[in-house]
Amino acid sequence: MASKNQAKLSSVAKKLGLKAEDFIYVGEGLWCLITDISPAKATDWLTFNTGNRKFKERSIAKMAEDLVNGAYELTHEGLAFGYDCELKDGQNRLQAIIRSGKTKPWLVWVGLTNEAKGVINQGVNRTPLDAAQFAGIETNKLALSSSKLCEVGMLGNTRGISNSKALQLLEKHKEAFAFVQDNVIGEKPVRGVAVAAICAAVMRAYSAYKDNSKKLNRLKKFCQILQDGQWNRVQEDVSVWRLRETAIKSNWGGSTASRELYCLTESAIISFQEQKIIKSLRPVSEEQFPTEAELAQAEPVAEAPAA
Protein backbone atom coordinates (compact mmCIF):
# COMPACT_ATOMS: atom_id res chain seq x y z
CA MET A 1 0.00 0.00 0.00
CA ALA A 2 2.87 2.39 0.80
CA SER A 3 4.50 1.97 -2.62
CA LYS A 4 1.11 2.32 -4.33
CA ASN A 5 0.60 5.76 -2.79
CA GLN A 6 4.17 7.07 -3.00
CA ALA A 7 3.57 8.76 -6.35
CA LYS A 8 0.51 10.51 -4.93
CA LEU A 9 2.46 11.52 -1.83
CA SER A 10 5.28 12.96 -3.95
CA SER A 11 2.79 15.11 -5.85
CA VAL A 12 1.20 16.46 -2.65
CA ALA A 13 4.55 17.01 -0.93
CA LYS A 14 5.83 19.00 -3.92
CA LYS A 15 2.78 21.27 -3.87
CA LEU A 16 3.21 21.83 -0.13
CA GLY A 17 6.91 22.62 -0.47
CA LEU A 18 7.92 19.51 1.50
CA LYS A 19 10.11 16.49 0.76
CA ALA A 20 8.31 13.20 0.21
CA GLU A 21 11.22 11.24 1.72
CA ASP A 22 10.71 13.02 5.06
CA PHE A 23 7.26 11.46 5.49
CA ILE A 24 6.72 8.24 7.44
CA TYR A 25 4.13 5.71 6.29
CA VAL A 26 1.91 4.71 9.24
CA GLY A 27 -0.58 2.46 7.49
CA GLU A 28 -4.09 2.68 6.03
CA GLY A 29 -2.81 4.98 3.29
CA LEU A 30 -1.64 7.65 5.74
CA TRP A 31 1.71 9.43 5.86
CA CYS A 32 2.95 11.93 8.43
CA LEU A 33 5.85 14.17 9.41
CA ILE A 34 6.63 16.97 11.84
CA THR A 35 7.64 20.25 10.25
CA ASP A 36 7.86 23.93 11.13
CA ILE A 37 4.98 25.97 9.74
CA SER A 38 5.53 29.70 9.33
CA PRO A 39 2.82 32.31 8.73
CA ALA A 40 3.94 32.49 5.08
CA LYS A 41 3.64 28.72 4.65
CA ALA A 42 0.26 28.75 6.41
CA THR A 43 -0.94 31.37 3.95
CA ASP A 44 0.18 29.22 1.01
CA TRP A 45 -1.44 26.09 2.41
CA LEU A 46 -4.78 27.81 2.89
CA THR A 47 -5.03 28.02 -0.91
CA PHE A 48 -5.74 24.27 -0.74
CA ASN A 49 -8.67 24.89 1.60
CA THR A 50 -11.80 24.09 -0.41
CA GLY A 51 -15.15 22.77 0.72
CA ASN A 52 -14.51 23.26 4.43
CA ARG A 53 -16.87 24.70 7.03
CA LYS A 54 -16.74 28.36 8.03
CA PHE A 55 -13.80 29.62 10.06
CA LYS A 56 -14.36 29.62 13.82
CA GLU A 57 -13.21 33.05 14.97
CA ARG A 58 -13.31 32.21 18.65
CA SER A 59 -11.15 29.11 18.20
CA ILE A 60 -8.69 31.01 16.01
CA ALA A 61 -8.35 33.79 18.59
CA LYS A 62 -7.71 31.34 21.43
CA MET A 63 -5.11 29.36 19.47
CA ALA A 64 -3.36 32.52 18.29
CA GLU A 65 -3.16 33.83 21.85
CA ASP A 66 -1.64 30.55 23.03
CA LEU A 67 0.92 30.69 20.23
CA VAL A 68 1.89 34.27 21.13
CA ASN A 69 2.05 33.52 24.86
CA GLY A 70 4.18 30.40 24.45
CA ALA A 71 1.37 28.09 25.59
CA TYR A 72 1.48 26.02 22.39
CA GLU A 73 2.43 22.34 22.67
CA LEU A 74 3.02 19.88 19.84
CA THR A 75 0.29 17.21 19.90
CA HIS A 76 -1.18 14.57 17.60
CA GLU A 77 -3.52 17.24 16.21
CA GLY A 78 -2.22 19.19 13.26
CA LEU A 79 -2.89 19.58 9.52
CA ALA A 80 -4.29 16.91 7.20
CA PHE A 81 -4.39 16.78 3.39
CA GLY A 82 -5.89 14.33 0.96
CA TYR A 83 -4.08 12.83 -2.03
CA ASP A 84 -5.85 15.52 -4.04
CA CYS A 85 -3.93 18.07 -1.87
CA GLU A 86 -7.19 19.40 -0.47
CA LEU A 87 -6.90 20.58 3.13
CA LYS A 88 -9.10 18.17 5.08
CA ASP A 89 -8.40 19.43 8.61
CA GLY A 90 -6.61 22.42 10.15
CA GLN A 91 -7.95 25.59 8.51
CA ASN A 92 -8.43 27.30 11.89
CA ARG A 93 -4.94 26.26 13.00
CA LEU A 94 -3.44 27.78 9.86
CA GLN A 95 -5.35 31.01 10.45
CA ALA A 96 -4.07 31.07 14.05
CA ILE A 97 -0.48 30.66 12.83
CA ILE A 98 -0.92 33.59 10.45
CA ARG A 99 -2.49 35.79 13.10
CA SER A 100 0.12 34.96 15.74
CA GLY A 101 3.10 35.58 13.47
CA LYS A 102 4.80 32.57 15.09
CA THR A 103 6.58 29.64 13.45
CA LYS A 104 6.06 26.37 15.32
CA PRO A 105 6.42 22.62 14.62
CA TRP A 106 3.20 20.84 13.64
CA LEU A 107 2.22 17.32 12.68
CA VAL A 108 1.22 17.09 9.02
CA TRP A 109 -0.77 14.19 7.57
CA VAL A 110 -1.25 13.21 3.94
CA GLY A 111 -3.75 10.66 2.68
CA LEU A 112 -6.88 11.59 4.60
CA THR A 113 -10.04 10.62 2.75
CA ASN A 114 -13.26 12.58 2.39
CA GLU A 115 -15.00 9.89 4.45
CA ALA A 116 -12.52 10.40 7.29
CA LYS A 117 -12.95 14.16 7.01
CA GLY A 118 -16.62 13.71 7.84
CA VAL A 119 -15.94 12.19 11.25
CA ILE A 120 -13.18 14.53 12.50
CA ASN A 121 -13.69 16.38 15.80
CA GLN A 122 -16.78 14.50 16.93
CA GLY A 123 -15.34 13.79 20.37
CA VAL A 124 -15.97 15.73 23.56
CA ASN A 125 -14.07 19.02 23.84
CA ARG A 126 -11.75 19.30 26.82
CA THR A 127 -12.86 21.90 29.35
CA PRO A 128 -10.62 24.09 31.53
CA LEU A 129 -11.49 21.73 34.39
CA ASP A 130 -10.17 18.82 32.32
CA ALA A 131 -7.01 20.77 31.56
CA ALA A 132 -6.49 21.48 35.25
CA GLN A 133 -6.88 17.80 36.09
CA PHE A 134 -4.32 16.82 33.43
CA ALA A 135 -1.92 19.42 34.87
CA GLY A 136 -2.37 18.05 38.40
CA ILE A 137 -4.06 21.24 39.64
CA GLU A 138 -6.74 20.84 42.28
CA THR A 139 -9.58 23.25 41.53
CA ASN A 140 -13.26 23.39 40.67
CA LYS A 141 -15.59 24.94 38.15
CA LEU A 142 -16.47 27.92 40.36
CA ALA A 143 -12.81 28.82 40.89
CA LEU A 144 -12.14 28.72 37.16
CA SER A 145 -15.27 30.69 36.23
CA SER A 146 -14.67 33.30 38.95
CA SER A 147 -11.02 33.77 37.96
CA LYS A 148 -11.93 34.28 34.31
CA LEU A 149 -14.70 36.76 35.12
CA CYS A 150 -12.46 38.57 37.61
CA GLU A 151 -9.90 39.04 34.84
CA VAL A 152 -12.24 40.47 32.21
CA GLY A 153 -14.46 42.53 34.53
CA MET A 154 -17.99 43.76 33.93
CA LEU A 155 -17.71 44.31 30.18
CA GLY A 156 -15.41 41.44 29.29
CA ASN A 157 -16.11 38.20 27.44
CA THR A 158 -14.86 34.96 28.98
CA ARG A 159 -15.88 32.79 26.04
CA GLY A 160 -12.71 33.55 24.09
CA ILE A 161 -10.35 32.34 26.83
CA SER A 162 -8.40 29.17 26.01
CA ASN A 163 -7.84 26.36 28.50
CA SER A 164 -4.18 27.26 28.98
CA LYS A 165 -5.10 30.92 29.56
CA ALA A 166 -7.75 29.85 32.07
CA LEU A 167 -5.12 27.98 34.09
CA GLN A 168 -2.87 31.06 34.04
CA LEU A 169 -5.73 33.18 35.39
CA LEU A 170 -6.44 30.60 38.07
CA GLU A 171 -2.89 31.03 39.32
CA LYS A 172 -2.96 34.82 38.90
CA HIS A 173 -6.11 35.25 41.01
CA LYS A 174 -5.39 32.41 43.46
CA GLU A 175 -5.03 34.71 46.47
CA ALA A 176 -8.24 36.61 45.71
CA PHE A 177 -10.23 33.39 45.24
CA ALA A 178 -8.84 32.02 48.51
CA PHE A 179 -10.36 35.09 50.21
CA VAL A 180 -13.69 34.38 48.51
CA GLN A 181 -13.50 30.71 49.45
CA ASP A 182 -13.08 31.59 53.12
CA ASN A 183 -15.44 34.54 53.30
CA VAL A 184 -18.18 34.03 50.69
CA ILE A 185 -18.37 30.34 49.83
CA GLY A 186 -17.46 28.78 53.16
CA GLU A 187 -18.22 25.19 54.11
CA LYS A 188 -21.87 25.42 53.10
CA PRO A 189 -22.23 27.51 49.89
CA VAL A 190 -25.45 29.49 49.71
CA ARG A 191 -27.39 28.87 46.51
CA GLY A 192 -27.47 32.04 44.43
CA VAL A 193 -24.67 33.66 46.46
CA ALA A 194 -21.75 31.31 45.77
CA VAL A 195 -21.75 32.07 42.04
CA ALA A 196 -19.06 33.37 39.70
CA ALA A 197 -20.56 36.85 39.24
CA ILE A 198 -20.58 37.63 42.97
CA CYS A 199 -17.26 35.88 43.63
CA ALA A 200 -15.52 37.75 40.81
CA ALA A 201 -16.72 41.15 42.01
CA VAL A 202 -15.60 40.38 45.56
CA MET A 203 -12.24 39.18 44.19
CA ARG A 204 -11.78 42.51 42.44
CA ALA A 205 -12.69 44.37 45.61
CA TYR A 206 -10.25 42.26 47.61
CA SER A 207 -7.42 43.10 45.22
CA ALA A 208 -8.27 46.80 45.59
CA TYR A 209 -8.60 46.71 49.40
CA LYS A 210 -6.02 44.13 50.53
CA ASP A 211 -3.47 46.78 51.53
CA ASN A 212 -6.07 48.85 53.41
CA SER A 213 -6.93 47.08 56.67
CA LYS A 214 -9.99 49.22 57.39
CA LYS A 215 -11.59 48.59 54.00
CA LEU A 216 -10.56 44.95 54.00
CA ASN A 217 -12.19 44.36 57.39
CA ARG A 218 -15.31 46.08 56.12
CA LEU A 219 -15.26 43.79 53.08
CA LYS A 220 -14.99 40.76 55.37
CA LYS A 221 -18.08 41.94 57.23
CA PHE A 222 -19.84 42.41 53.88
CA CYS A 223 -19.02 38.80 52.99
CA GLN A 224 -20.16 37.48 56.35
CA ILE A 225 -23.59 39.08 55.97
CA LEU A 226 -23.72 37.91 52.37
CA GLN A 227 -23.11 34.35 53.52
CA ASP A 228 -25.30 34.09 56.63
CA GLY A 229 -27.85 36.89 56.10
CA GLN A 230 -27.42 38.24 59.65
CA TRP A 231 -27.34 42.00 59.22
CA ASN A 232 -29.03 43.01 62.50
CA ARG A 233 -31.14 45.66 60.77
CA VAL A 234 -28.31 48.20 60.81
CA GLN A 235 -29.38 50.55 58.04
CA GLU A 236 -25.80 51.24 56.97
CA ASP A 237 -25.55 47.53 56.11
CA VAL A 238 -28.73 47.32 54.07
CA SER A 239 -26.99 47.17 50.67
CA VAL A 240 -25.48 43.74 51.27
CA TRP A 241 -28.79 42.38 52.57
CA ARG A 242 -30.57 43.62 49.45
CA LEU A 243 -27.90 41.98 47.27
CA ARG A 244 -28.30 38.69 49.11
CA GLU A 245 -32.08 38.70 48.80
CA THR A 246 -31.89 39.56 45.11
CA ALA A 247 -29.25 36.91 44.39
CA ILE A 248 -31.16 34.14 46.16
CA LYS A 249 -34.61 34.92 44.76
CA SER A 250 -33.72 35.52 41.10
CA ASN A 251 -32.43 33.37 38.24
CA TRP A 252 -29.06 34.63 37.04
CA GLY A 253 -28.37 32.17 34.24
CA GLY A 254 -26.75 33.43 31.03
CA SER A 255 -24.02 35.95 30.36
CA THR A 256 -26.28 39.05 30.39
CA ALA A 257 -27.85 38.20 33.74
CA SER A 258 -24.44 37.25 35.16
CA ARG A 259 -23.04 40.63 34.14
CA GLU A 260 -25.96 42.40 35.84
CA LEU A 261 -25.36 40.46 39.06
CA TYR A 262 -21.67 41.37 38.89
CA CYS A 263 -22.61 45.06 38.58
CA LEU A 264 -25.12 44.79 41.44
CA THR A 265 -22.43 43.22 43.62
CA GLU A 266 -19.97 46.03 42.95
CA SER A 267 -22.73 48.54 43.69
CA ALA A 268 -23.48 46.83 47.00
CA ILE A 269 -19.80 46.72 47.96
CA ILE A 270 -19.32 50.45 47.32
CA SER A 271 -22.52 51.36 49.20
CA PHE A 272 -21.48 49.13 52.09
CA GLN A 273 -18.00 50.64 52.27
CA GLU A 274 -19.46 54.15 52.25
CA GLN A 275 -22.21 53.08 54.71
CA LYS A 276 -24.95 54.45 52.51
CA ILE A 277 -28.58 53.92 53.44
CA ILE A 278 -30.25 52.88 50.19
CA LYS A 279 -33.87 52.08 49.32
CA SER A 280 -33.03 49.99 46.28
CA LEU A 281 -29.90 48.44 44.79
CA ARG A 282 -28.95 49.57 41.30
CA PRO A 283 -26.14 48.13 39.17
CA VAL A 284 -23.05 50.26 38.58
CA SER A 285 -22.51 51.57 35.06
CA GLU A 286 -18.72 51.29 35.07
CA GLU A 287 -16.07 49.11 36.66
CA GLN A 288 -15.51 50.11 40.29
CA PHE A 289 -12.30 48.15 40.81
CA PRO A 290 -10.31 48.53 37.56
CA THR A 291 -7.02 46.73 37.13
CA GLU A 292 -3.80 48.60 36.34
CA ALA A 293 -4.07 47.46 32.73
CA GLU A 294 -7.65 48.79 32.47
CA LEU A 295 -6.63 52.10 34.01
CA ALA A 296 -3.75 52.45 31.56
CA GLN A 297 -6.04 51.64 28.66
CA ALA A 298 -8.55 54.26 29.80
CA GLU A 299 -5.99 57.05 30.11
CA PRO A 300 -6.37 59.63 27.32
CA VAL A 301 -3.47 59.92 24.94
CA ALA A 302 -1.73 63.28 25.41
CA GLU A 303 -1.90 65.51 22.36
CA ALA A 304 1.34 66.75 20.89
CA PRO A 305 1.98 70.46 21.55
CA ALA A 306 1.11 72.75 18.70
CA ALA A 307 4.05 73.78 16.54
C-alpha positions, 0 to 999 in steps of 0.5 A: 500500500505504501509503494502504491501511494508514494507517487501521490504523496510525492505530488502532494509534498511537492505542492506543499513545499515539502520532501516526500522522503521526510514522510513516514508511512503509518498504514491505512494509506496515511503518511505523516511528518513533523515540520515547522509551519511559518505564517507564510507557509500557512498562507500558502497552504490555505489556498488548498482549503476548499469545501470546508466549514466556516472559520471559527473566529473564537477558536482562532483567537484562542489558538493565536493567543496561546501561540503568542504567549508560548502556551502552544504544545506539539500534539497529535492534532495538526494539519491533514491533506488528501491525495488531491492536496485538499486541506481536510483538517486544520484551517483554523490552526493555519489562520491562528499561525498567520495571526500569531506571526509565530513559526512552530512545529506541527504534525502534518498528515497526507492521505486523509479521505473525504469519508474520514474528514466527515468524522473529525472532531466528533469527540468531547471538547476538553474543558478548563477543568479537564485541563487542570486535572491533566496538569495536576491542579486541584480546583473546581468549576467555580474557581475557574469561572470566577477567575476568568470573570475577575480578569475580564471585569464587567464588560469582558467576554470569557468565552474567548479564553483558552484552557491554557489561559484559564489555568494562568488566570487561576494562578494569577487570582489564586489569592483573591479566590482564597479570600472568597473561598473563606469569606463568601463560599465557606463550608456550606455555599449558599445557593445564588450567592456562591456564584461566579458573578458575585465571587468575581466582584468580591475578588476585584474588591479584595485586590483593591482593598487588601493593603487597606486594613480598614476597607478589608475588614469592612469587606470581610463583614460584607461577605459574612452578611452575604453568607449568613444573612445576619445583618441586625437591621443596621441601616448602613448595612442594608446594601449587602442584605438587598444583594443577598435577597436579590441573588437568592430569589432571582435566576441569574443564568446566562451571560447578560444576567451574570453581568448584571449580578456582577454590577449589582455586587460592585454597587453593594460593595461600594454602598457598604464601604461608604455606609450608605442607606439605600432604598433599592440596589442599582447596578453600577454603570462602570467598573468600580475596581479597575485593574492597572491594565484597564486604568492604563487603557482608559488614560487619554493619549496626550496631544502633541503640543502645537508647533 
